[in-house]
Structure formats: C-alpha cells, structure tokens
Amino acid sequence: MVRATLLALLTPRRLIPIAVVCAPLVAAQVRFSKDPLGMPLAILMCGAFVAIAPVSYRVLFPEGLDFSHGAIRLVLYAAVGAGVVLSIGVALPRLIGIGHTFLTDRNSLAVSAALFLVGGWGLGRDIGFEARLQRLAKEAERAQLLALRAHLDPHFLFNTLNAIAEWCRQDGEVAEAAVLQLSQMLRAVLAGVKEPAWPIAQELELVHTLFALHLLRDKELFTLQPALPTPLPEVRVPPMALLTLAENAIKHGPSAGHRGPVQLTLLEEAAGVRVTIENPGPFKGPREGSDGLPTLRRRLLLHYAGRATLKVGPAASDPTRTRAELWVPRQ
C-alpha cells in the first residue's frame, strides 16, 4: 500500500496541484527568512508532508474514514501529523542551528499541521477511491468474463453435441474422442474463469482443443499450421484471450465457407510475446453487435493497463485472409 500510494502521488493530476501548493510555501520561506538553510528546510518539510500524510491516512483508514474502532485511529493520525511537524519544524532547526524562519514560526507550524491533516486526508481518500474503482472494474470484468464464457459460441457447442450423438451411432471411437476433448475444454474454461491470468501454455492447449474439435466434425475444414517455440515462454495471459481469437478465426473463416490453412504463430521478443492467428477469408471490419473483440480489448486494457496491443485486419501478404495479432508484455 505504501508503494502504491507513493506511485499514485506521481501522477500529473496529483503532482501538479501538490507543486502549486508547495511552490508558494517555499517561495514565502525564502522571502521572509534570513537563514540560508530556510529553503532546504521548506523543501524537506513539503516533501515529508506529501510523502507521509497520505500514506499514514491510507494505512490507518484503508477503507476510508470511519469510526468503527472509536476515535483511536483519528488520534493516531493527528499524532503522526504533530510528530512530523514538530520534528521538522522545531527539533531539526534546533539540532542544526537554523535561526527563525517563516515556516518555523508558531503560527506557521499550526497552519502546517492543518495542511498535513487535511492534505493527507484529501490525497489519501482520492487514491483510495481510485484503487477501489480499479478493483471494482476488475471484478466487473471477471463477472463479464463468466457471462461471456457461458455462451462459448453456443452454436459450436450445440453442433458438436449433435455431431457426437450422430457419431455414437456411426463411429463410437470418434464419439468417445469428441466427448473427452469437449470435457477437457469445458474443464479448462471453468478453471480459467477463476483465475486473473494463467500460463500461455494452458491458453494454447485450450486453443488446440478447440481446433481439434472442429476437425473432428470435418477433417477437411482446414489445415492447422502451428509455429510455436519449444519450450513455450513463461508468460501469463488473461484466460480465454487467445480462445476468443481462435473462435473468430474458425467462425468467420473455414466455418463460413473459406477453406484453407489456419496459421498459429508465437514469436518471443525481449519485452513480450507476439501471437498471431491467420485464417482464410477476407476481413470485413468490425461487426455490429459483436461482443467478442470489444470485450477482449477491455480485458486487455484492464489487465495490462494499456501496454498490450491487439490488431485485427487483412493479412499483409494476402488480402483474402484475416490476421489477428496480439502482443502482451512479459510482466
């Protein structure tokens, strides 16, 4: 919490107002103080207030200001403020021999203590609100993932189940293989929705199971051309991120009448990994009412804070094919 609070203070929307408040205090200290150590003392005082006040507020009131434990935490917060003000404004000047300055005046120290308490409360509460909003956004994203994975392309599931029923009469071995693969896939999905991220190896295994199920129904539907490194990189991705791209590749490619190779490629880079899925069939642009890719983009934005990229469009080498490219950082 301490590290997160200090990092949050460095964002421009907080750093600029802090500078606007602190700059006049330092200027007044220089203008109305004769001691040459007055300016360093003012900078130290402002820095200590900014660093300690919001951190102490968040540590004492992690879920916001409340009096469920009486006023003990409020008294502790006031004691921290008084301790910082007295240490820097009274004890330190006496220790190193700093003369009378503007900010060490008795009235100024009272104002400084008030600024410590009010400023720490304002900054700490704002940072706490932001952290809770981020948690709520991630919880909402996971709830949406649960709902989205519940459909897991229901047409595909229904068609597969119908095909299994038919195979039960015609080819028991194929039907058994299909049931086992479908069971494996559903088990992986149910496990994945409980995790914020999992190894990319598990994600690729799920994608391979999806491709295998499609090929069980029609062995001539497409040819899979994987190009994956061995061993796979130890990178974690949001569950079902690649599965969404694989579903789209089959749904709008081979299942829509565009037969040909489906290419699955993973390139390991210094800062991350790049996964591409290329399928036959021209790219027709964003589809109205589609929730697959928009939801995936929101999930990537929340999970990687804007560092991941997703590009879907015509393949550069062949405009009659569609290429989806996902780049994710290693961490």
N, C-alpha and C positions, 0 to 999 in steps of 0.2 A: 504493500500500500504506500509506503514511503517513496519508493522509486517511482511508482505510477503517478503519485501526486506531484513530485518534482518535475517529471517529464511533462505533465499536463500544464504546469506553470510556464513552460517554454513555448507554448502555442501562441501565435501572434495575437489572438483575440484576448489573451490574458496578459501577455508580456507587454503589449503597448500601453494598456491602462496602468499597469504597475509602474512603467517608466514615466508616465505622465504624472503620477503622484509622487514618485521618489525624486525626480529631477528638481522640482521646486524646493523640496526639503534640503537637498544637497546644496543648491544654489543659495538658499537662505542661510545655511550653516556657514558657507564661505563668506557671504556678505556681512553677516553680523558677528563673526567670531574672529578673534585676533590670533589665536593659536594656529600654527601651520598644520598641526595634526587634526584640525577640525574636519577637513574634508574626508580624509580616510576614515575617521570615526563615523561620520554621517553615512558613508557608503557601507561600512560594516553594519551599522545599525539597520539600514534599509534592507541589506541582504539577509541579515538574520531574521528580521521580521517576516520577509517574504518566504524564506525557506522554512521557518519553524512554525509560524502561526497556522497556515492551512494544514500542515502535516499533523500538528498536535490536535487540531479540531477534528480531522478525519479519523485519527487514532482513537480519540475519546468518544466521538459520535459517528461511528462507521455507517449507521443507517439514518443519519440526520439527528437534529437536536430533539432530544426527548428527556423526560424526567422520570423514566421508569425506575431508575435507581436513586430517586431523590435528586438533590442538587449537588451530589458529590462530584460528578464529572464536570459540572459547570464550575465548581470551586477549584478543581484541579486545572481546568483550562485557564481560569483567571490567575492562578498561582504561576503557571508556566509563563504567561504574559508578563506578570510583575517580575518574575525572576530574570527574564531576558532583558527587560527594560532597565532594571536596577544593575544587572551585571555589566551591560554595555554602556549605560548612561551614567552610572555612579562609580561602580567598583573599578572598571577598567581605566577611566580617566585618572582616578586617584593612584592607581597602581603604576601607571607610566608617566604621571606628572602632567597631564593635559590641563590647561587652565580653563577658565569659564568659557563656555561656548553656547551658542543659541539652542542647540538640541539638548544640552545637559542642564538647562535651566529647569527649575522645579515645575513651572507651568508647562513647559515644553514636554517634560517627561510624562506629565499627566495626559497630555494630548497623544503622545506616542503610545502610551498604554492603551488608550481608547482605540487608536488606529490598529494596534496589534489585535485586539479582541474583535473589533468589527470587521477589519480586513480579513483576518483568518477565517471568521465565520462566513463571510461572503464568498471568498475564494474556495474554501473547503466545501461549502454547500454546493457551489456551482460544479466543482469537479466530481463530487459525489453524485449529483443528478446525472451528469454525463455518463459516469460509469454505470449507473443503474439503467439508463436508457440503452447503453450498449448491451448489457446483459439481457434486457427485455427484447431487444432486436434479435439477439442470437437465439433466445428461447422461442420467439415467434418464427424465426427461420426454421428451427428444428420442428416446430409444430406443423409448419407448412410442408416440410420435407416428409413428415409422417403422412400427411394427407396426399401429397403428390405420389409418394411411393405406393400408396394404397391402390392407385389405379395401374401402375407399372404397365402401361399400354394394355388395357383390358382386352382389346381386340386380339392382341398377340396371345394373351393367356387363354382366352376362350378358344381361339383357333387351335392352339397347341393341345388343349384338353380334348377338343373334338377329334383331333388327329390321333391322340393317344387312344381314344375309345375305338377308333377305326382300326388302329394297329393291333389292338387287343384281339380282334377277330382275324387279322391277316398275318401279323408278324409279332409274336409275343416277345421276342428278344428286343426288337426295336422299341416296342411299347415300354418294356421294363427300363431300357436305357433312357428313354424320354422322361419317365416318371422320376428316375433317380436324378437326372440333370435338373429338372424343374424343381424338385425338392431341394437340391443343393443351392439353386439360385434363390429360392424364396427364403431359405435359412440364412443365406448371406445377407439378403436385403433386411430381414428382421434384425440381424445382428448389427448391420451398418447404421440403421436409423437411431441406435442408442449411442453412437459414437460421434463426436465432433469431427474426427478425422481418423483415417486408418492408412496402413501402408499401401503404396501404389500397386504393389504386387497383388494384394487382395482385390483391388479395384479391377486390375487387368484380368484376374481369374474370373471375376463376375462377367466381364465383357466377353471373354472366351466362351463362357457357358451360354450366354445369350446367342452368340453366333452359332454355337453347336446345336442349340435347339431349333434355330431357323433352318439349319442344314439338315437336321433330322427329318423335318417336314418335306423339304425339297432339296436334294443333294446338288441339283443343278442351279439353285437360286443364285449363288455367287461363289466366287473362289476367294478365300481369305489369304492375304499376303502379309503376314506379320514381319516386322523388322524391329526386334527388341534386343537390347543388350543383355549379356549374361555375365555376372548376376545383375538383377534389376537394381536401380539405385534405391537407397533407403530414404525415400521421400514420402511424406504423408499428404493425403489429399482428402477433401470432403467426400464422404461416401456417396456413391452413385453419380459422381460428377462425370466420369467418362461413360458410364452406362447411359446417361441421357444422350450423349453424342452418338453412341453406338446405336441406340434405338432409332434416332433420327436418320442415321445413315442407312439403315435397313428399310425403315418405313418409307422414306422418300426416294430410295434408290431401287434395290432389287425387288422389294415388295410392290413397288409402283410400276413394275414392268421394265426397269432398266437393268438388264443383266450385265455382269462383268465382274472384275476383281474389286474387292474391298481391301484397302491397304491400311494397316495399323502400324504406326511408326512411333518410336520413342527415341529422342535424342537427348543425351545427357550433356548439360552445359555447366560452366563453372558456377553460375549463380542459381541454376534451377534445372528443370526438365521441360522439354517440349514434346507434347503428344499430338499427333495428327491422325485423323481418320478421314480417308478419302473414299468416296463411293461413286458409282456410276449414276448419271442423271444430272441435268443442269440445275444450278442454284436458282430458285425462283424468288428469292428475297424473303423478308420476314412474313410469316403467315398470320393473318388476322385471327385473334382469339387464341393463339398459341401460348401455352404457359411453360413449356419445357425450357427453351433457351432463356427467356426473360427471368425465370426463377433461378436458373443456373447462374446467370450473371449476377443476380442479387446475392446469391450464396457466396460466390467468389469474392464479391466486394466486401461482404461482412467478414469472411474468414481470413482474407489476406490484406484487408484494409487498402484495397485498390492496387496492390502490387502484381496480382495475376492478370493475364490478358486472355481473351477468348475472341477468335476471329473465325467467322463462317462466311464462305463465299465461293465463287468459281475457282477451280484449281488453275494455277498459273500455267501449267503445262498443257491442260486440256479443258477448255471452257464447257465441254459437255459433262464434266464431272464436278462434284461438290467436295470442298475441302473444309474440314473443321480443325482448327489448331488451338490448342490450349497450352499456355506457358504458365508454370507455377514456380515460385521460389522454393529453394530447399528448406527454408525455415518460415 
